Amino acid sequence: MIPSYNKVHLKFKLNKVHYSYGDLIEVAYSFVKEGLPHEQIIGGFLLDWLDEKDFINVNTSGSTGKPKCIKIKKQAMVNSAVATGDFFNLKPGDSALHCLPTHFIAGKMMLVRAIALGLELDVIEPTSKLNFDSKKPYMFCAMVPLQLQNVINKCDNIRTIIVGGAAVSNVLKSDIQNIKSNVYETYGMTETVTHVAVKKLNNFRHAELVSASHFKTLPNISISQDERDCLAIDAPKLTKKTIITNDIVKLHSENEFEWLGRYDNIINSGGVKLCPEQIEAKLQNKIKQRFFITSEKEDLLGEQLVLVVEGNSNIIDNALFSDLEKFEKPKIVYSINQFIETSSGKIQRKKTLKHIKVQN
């Protein structure tokens, strides 16, 4: 039986204390009035969650366009929580760690999962360097890549970690191969009520290596492609509309897909269509600092490839481009001390390049 959004699970605990529906309202008021900054945001969300409306307003991150405010049905959020619980075998009374900002959907959903599934949720300050009890066993936690990178040596007490909000680098993927936690990369967006698919990143059994690069959908999610080869998502328990994404994918089965890149990042250089993410994958183990591939206007080619690196030098050895096809090699290399990012850590390519051009 699917839980209702206006009920609080009898097993739910927040910071080791059980709260009923009415008690939780009082806690929310207390957080808003007297809490730390991250607790005030949690309190505000809880007041919205516990009011008489059947929806909440959620801001998108703005990583691929202008941030916007959308309405999401509370029951859809509960349905999403149940799908996650089923996929990861979460049970009432299981412990979970909440370390994400509650501004956006991912942080809100940690609270909804706990309330709906009856998890015992510990809340800590959502900093890049997390301070949590590394000896207490946790069954579930969601992090952004930077948080995971900073706790690799002390997260073996967490059974399952989902990571999203920004790209997971090859360096991080390599570093997590020796930890006990099972780590999954997530795929989703605000409109899909956080993730609708996950990809295992470590602790593979031999049979899983074949599909190691594939995302697998959660229960009750159907996928297809449009004429651009972009992913289309049908999630009737989350939203009535088919969600057409700008993510170019390769379908491997009715519930598995491989992410290739963003349609809105496609570069047409001299009539050749190039996917920046595919070029970045070839360079990932060769360039130590953070980088991305983009383009700028050029009279002859229309668009020319540009490599942008994070740091104070744009000097790159051309030997690093040896595995690239002729048309994949960047024509110009720019550097910037720090990339412009969203609050969740996603690199804003267009804004970063624009800032470089203004400076130059």
C-alpha positions as CSV (number, residue, x, y, z in Angstrom):
1,M,0.0,0.0,0.0
2,I,1.4,3.4,-1.0
3,P,1.7,5.9,1.9
4,S,-0.3,9.1,1.8
5,Y,1.5,12.4,1.7
6,N,-0.5,13.7,4.7
7,K,0.6,10.9,7.0
8,V,3.8,10.5,9.1
9,H,5.1,7.0,9.3
10,L,5.1,5.6,12.9
11,K,8.8,4.6,12.6
12,F,9.9,8.0,11.4
13,K,12.6,9.7,13.6
14,L,14.4,13.0,13.1
15,N,17.7,13.3,15.0
16,K,16.8,10.3,17.1
17,V,13.4,11.6,18.2
18,H,10.0,10.3,17.0
19,Y,7.5,12.9,15.9
20,S,3.9,12.7,15.1
21,Y,2.3,14.9,12.5
22,G,1.4,17.6,15.0
23,D,4.7,17.3,16.8
24,L,6.5,17.8,13.4
25,I,4.7,21.1,12.8
26,E,6.1,22.3,16.2
27,V,9.6,21.2,15.3
28,A,9.3,23.0,12.0
29,Y,8.3,26.3,13.7
30,S,11.2,25.8,16.1
31,F,13.7,25.3,13.2
32,V,12.4,28.4,11.5
33,K,12.6,30.6,14.6
34,E,15.7,29.3,16.4
35,G,17.5,26.9,14.1
36,L,20.8,27.2,12.2
37,P,20.6,28.4,8.6
38,H,20.2,24.9,7.1
39,E,17.7,24.0,9.8
40,Q,15.6,27.1,9.0
41,I,15.4,26.0,5.4
42,I,14.3,22.5,6.6
43,G,11.7,24.1,8.9
44,G,10.3,26.1,6.0
45,F,10.0,23.0,3.8
46,L,8.3,21.0,6.6
47,L,5.7,23.8,7.1
48,D,5.0,23.6,3.4
49,W,4.9,19.8,3.5
50,L,2.5,19.7,6.4
51,D,0.1,22.5,5.3
52,E,-3.3,21.8,3.6
53,K,-2.2,22.1,0.0
54,D,-1.5,19.0,-2.0
55,F,1.5,20.5,-3.8
56,I,4.7,22.4,-3.1
57,N,6.6,24.9,-5.1
58,V,10.2,23.8,-6.1
59,N,12.9,25.8,-7.8
60,T,14.9,24.2,-10.6
61,S,18.7,24.4,-10.4
62,G,19.1,26.4,-13.6
63,S,22.0,24.3,-14.8
64,T,20.7,24.0,-18.3
65,G,18.5,27.1,-18.5
66,K,17.0,29.9,-16.4
67,P,15.9,28.7,-12.9
68,K,12.1,28.4,-12.6
69,C,9.6,27.6,-10.0
70,I,7.3,24.6,-10.6
71,K,4.5,22.9,-8.7
72,I,5.0,19.3,-7.7
73,K,2.2,17.1,-6.2
74,K,3.1,15.9,-2.7
75,Q,1.8,12.5,-3.5
76,A,4.2,12.3,-6.5
77,M,7.0,13.0,-4.1
78,V,5.8,10.2,-1.9
79,N,5.6,7.9,-4.9
80,S,9.2,8.8,-5.8
81,A,10.3,8.0,-2.2
82,V,8.6,4.6,-2.4
83,A,10.3,3.8,-5.7
84,T,13.7,4.6,-4.2
85,G,12.9,2.6,-1.1
86,D,11.9,-0.4,-3.2
87,F,15.0,-0.2,-5.4
88,F,17.4,0.1,-2.5
89,N,15.5,-2.2,-0.2
90,L,15.0,0.4,2.5
91,K,12.9,-0.7,5.5
92,P,11.0,1.2,8.3
93,G,13.5,1.9,11.1
94,D,16.5,2.0,8.7
95,S,18.9,4.9,9.5
96,A,19.7,7.6,6.9
97,L,22.0,10.6,6.8
98,H,20.7,13.9,5.4
99,C,23.6,16.2,4.3
100,L,22.2,18.0,1.2
101,P,20.9,21.6,1.1
102,T,17.1,21.5,1.3
103,H,16.7,24.4,-1.2
104,F,16.3,22.0,-4.1
105,I,14.5,18.8,-4.8
106,A,17.2,16.3,-3.8
107,G,17.4,17.7,-0.3
108,K,13.7,17.9,0.1
109,M,13.3,14.3,-1.0
110,M,15.6,13.0,1.8
111,L,13.1,14.4,4.2
112,V,10.1,13.0,2.3
113,R,11.7,9.5,2.1
114,A,12.2,9.5,5.9
115,I,8.7,10.7,6.6
116,A,7.0,8.4,4.2
117,L,9.2,5.2,4.6
118,G,9.7,5.5,8.3
119,L,13.5,6.1,8.3
120,E,15.5,7.4,11.2
121,L,17.0,10.5,9.7
122,D,20.1,12.3,11.1
123,V,20.5,15.9,9.8
124,I,23.9,17.5,9.6
125,E,25.1,20.8,8.1
126,P,25.3,20.5,4.3
127,T,28.9,21.6,3.8
128,S,31.5,20.3,1.3
129,K,33.4,18.7,4.1
130,L,30.9,16.8,6.1
131,N,31.1,16.2,9.8
132,F,29.2,13.1,10.8
133,D,29.6,10.0,13.0
134,S,31.7,7.7,11.0
135,K,31.1,4.8,13.4
136,K,27.3,4.9,13.4
137,P,25.9,2.6,10.7
138,Y,23.7,4.3,8.1
139,M,21.7,2.4,5.4
140,F,21.3,5.4,3.0
141,C,22.7,8.8,2.1
142,A,22.6,11.2,-0.8
143,M,25.6,13.4,-1.6
144,V,27.0,15.6,-4.3
145,P,30.3,14.5,-5.8
146,L,32.5,17.0,-3.9
147,Q,31.0,15.8,-0.6
148,L,31.7,12.2,-1.5
149,Q,35.3,13.0,-2.6
150,N,36.0,14.6,0.8
151,V,34.7,11.6,2.9
152,I,36.0,8.7,0.9
153,N,38.2,7.6,3.8
154,K,35.4,7.7,6.4
155,C,32.2,6.6,4.8
156,D,32.4,2.8,5.1
157,N,29.7,2.9,7.7
158,I,27.1,4.0,5.0
159,R,25.7,1.0,3.1
160,T,24.3,2.9,0.1
161,I,25.3,6.3,-1.2
162,I,23.6,8.0,-4.1
163,V,25.5,10.8,-5.8
164,G,24.2,13.4,-8.1
165,G,23.7,17.1,-8.8
166,A,26.9,17.3,-10.9
167,A,29.0,15.0,-13.0
168,V,31.0,12.2,-11.3
169,S,34.6,12.5,-12.5
170,N,36.7,9.5,-13.5
171,V,39.0,10.4,-10.6
172,L,36.2,10.0,-8.1
173,K,35.0,6.8,-9.8
174,S,38.5,5.4,-9.4
175,D,38.8,6.5,-5.8
176,I,35.5,4.8,-4.7
177,Q,36.5,1.3,-5.9
178,N,38.2,0.5,-2.6
179,I,35.4,1.6,-0.3
180,K,32.7,-0.7,1.3
181,S,29.8,1.6,0.5
182,N,27.7,0.8,-2.6
183,V,27.8,4.0,-4.6
184,Y,25.2,4.9,-7.4
185,E,25.2,7.8,-9.7
186,T,21.7,9.2,-10.2
187,Y,19.8,10.5,-13.2
188,G,16.9,12.9,-12.8
189,M,15.7,16.5,-12.6
190,T,13.3,18.5,-10.6
191,E,10.5,17.7,-13.1
192,T,10.9,14.0,-12.5
193,V,10.9,14.5,-8.7
194,T,14.6,13.8,-8.3
195,H,16.1,10.7,-9.8
196,V,14.3,8.2,-12.1
197,A,17.4,6.1,-12.8
198,V,20.6,5.0,-11.2
199,K,24.0,3.6,-12.3
200,K,26.2,1.5,-10.0
201,L,29.7,2.9,-9.8
202,N,31.6,0.3,-7.6
203,N,31.6,-3.1,-5.9
204,F,30.6,-4.8,-9.2
205,R,29.9,-8.5,-9.5
206,H,31.4,-10.0,-12.6
207,A,28.0,-10.1,-14.4
208,E,27.4,-6.4,-13.8
209,L,30.6,-5.3,-15.6
210,V,28.9,-5.6,-18.9
211,S,26.3,-2.9,-18.1
212,A,28.6,-0.8,-15.9
213,S,28.0,2.3,-18.0
214,H,24.2,1.9,-18.1
215,F,21.6,3.7,-16.0
216,K,18.8,1.5,-14.8
217,T,15.3,3.0,-14.3
218,L,13.4,2.8,-11.0
219,P,10.1,0.9,-10.8
220,N,7.2,2.3,-12.9
221,I,9.4,4.3,-15.2
222,S,9.2,3.8,-19.0
223,I,11.8,5.3,-21.4
224,S,12.1,5.9,-25.1
225,Q,13.8,8.3,-27.6
226,D,12.6,11.1,-29.7
227,E,13.7,12.0,-33.2
228,R,16.9,13.6,-31.8
229,D,17.8,10.4,-30.0
230,C,17.1,12.3,-26.7
231,L,15.6,10.5,-23.7
232,A,11.8,10.6,-23.2
233,I,10.5,9.6,-19.8
234,D,7.0,8.3,-18.9
235,A,6.5,8.3,-15.1
236,P,2.8,8.2,-14.5
237,K,3.1,8.1,-10.7
238,L,5.3,11.2,-10.8
239,T,3.8,13.3,-13.6
240,K,1.0,13.0,-16.1
241,K,3.1,14.4,-19.0
242,T,5.8,12.6,-20.9
243,I,9.1,14.4,-20.1
244,I,11.2,15.1,-23.2
245,T,14.8,15.7,-22.2
246,N,17.8,17.2,-24.0
247,D,19.9,14.2,-23.0
248,I,21.2,12.1,-25.9
249,V,21.1,8.5,-25.0
250,K,21.6,5.0,-26.3
251,L,18.9,2.5,-25.2
252,H,20.2,-0.9,-24.2
253,S,16.9,-2.4,-23.0
254,E,13.4,-1.3,-21.9
255,N,14.8,-0.1,-18.6
256,E,18.5,0.6,-19.3
257,F,20.2,3.5,-21.1
258,E,23.6,5.0,-21.6
259,W,24.0,8.7,-21.3
260,L,26.0,10.2,-24.2
261,G,25.7,14.0,-23.8
262,R,23.5,17.1,-24.0
263,Y,21.7,18.0,-27.2
264,D,22.0,21.7,-26.4
265,N,25.8,21.2,-26.1
266,I,26.1,19.8,-29.6
267,I,28.7,21.7,-31.7
268,N,28.5,22.0,-35.5
269,S,32.0,22.7,-36.7
270,G,32.4,22.8,-40.4
271,G,29.3,20.6,-40.9
272,V,30.6,18.0,-38.4
273,K,28.4,17.5,-35.3
274,L,30.5,17.0,-32.2
275,C,29.4,15.9,-28.7
276,P,31.5,17.7,-26.1
277,E,30.9,15.0,-23.5
278,Q,32.3,12.3,-25.8
279,I,35.5,14.3,-26.3
280,E,35.8,15.1,-22.6
281,A,35.6,11.3,-21.9
282,K,38.7,10.8,-24.1
283,L,40.6,13.5,-22.3
284,Q,39.4,12.7,-18.8
285,N,42.5,10.7,-17.7
286,K,45.0,13.0,-19.4
287,I,44.2,16.5,-18.0
288,K,44.6,16.7,-14.3
289,Q,42.7,19.9,-13.6
290,R,38.9,20.3,-14.2
291,F,38.0,21.2,-17.8
292,F,35.2,21.2,-20.3
293,I,34.8,21.3,-24.1
294,T,32.7,24.1,-25.6
295,S,32.7,26.2,-28.8
296,E,32.8,29.8,-30.0
297,K,31.8,31.4,-33.3
298,E,34.3,31.2,-36.2
299,D,33.9,32.6,-39.7
300,L,35.1,29.6,-41.7
301,L,33.8,26.7,-39.5
302,G,30.8,28.4,-38.0
303,E,31.8,27.1,-34.6
304,Q,35.2,26.0,-33.4
305,L,36.1,23.7,-30.5
306,V,37.4,25.4,-27.4
307,L,39.0,23.7,-24.3
308,V,38.4,25.5,-21.0
309,V,40.6,24.5,-18.1
310,E,40.4,25.5,-14.4
311,G,43.6,27.1,-13.2
312,N,45.9,30.0,-13.9
313,S,47.5,28.6,-17.1
314,N,46.2,27.7,-20.5
315,I,49.3,25.9,-21.6
316,I,48.4,22.3,-22.7
317,D,50.7,19.8,-24.3
318,N,49.3,18.9,-27.8
319,A,50.3,15.3,-27.1
320,L,47.3,15.1,-24.8
321,F,45.1,15.3,-27.9
322,S,46.7,12.2,-29.6
323,D,43.6,10.0,-29.1
324,L,41.3,12.6,-30.7
325,E,40.2,12.7,-34.3
326,K,41.4,15.7,-36.3
327,F,38.0,17.4,-36.0
328,E,37.8,16.7,-32.3
329,K,41.0,18.7,-31.4
330,P,40.4,22.1,-29.7
331,K,41.5,25.1,-31.7
332,I,41.9,27.3,-28.6
333,V,42.6,26.7,-24.9
334,Y,41.3,29.1,-22.3
335,S,41.9,29.1,-18.6
336,I,39.9,30.6,-15.7
337,N,40.8,30.5,-12.0
338,Q,37.4,29.0,-11.0
339,F,34.5,27.7,-13.0
340,I,31.1,29.3,-12.5
341,E,28.8,26.7,-11.0
342,T,25.3,26.2,-9.8
343,S,24.7,25.9,-6.0
344,S,24.7,22.1,-6.5
345,G,28.1,22.1,-8.2
346,K,27.2,21.8,-11.9
347,I,29.5,23.7,-14.2
348,Q,27.8,26.5,-16.1
349,R,29.6,26.3,-19.4
350,K,28.1,29.2,-21.2
351,K,28.4,31.6,-18.3
352,T,32.0,30.5,-17.6
353,L,33.0,31.1,-21.3
354,K,31.2,34.4,-21.4
355,H,33.1,35.5,-18.3
356,I,36.4,34.6,-19.9
357,K,35.5,36.5,-23.0
358,V,34.6,39.6,-21.0
359,Q,37.9,39.4,-19.1
360,N,39.9,39.1,-22.3
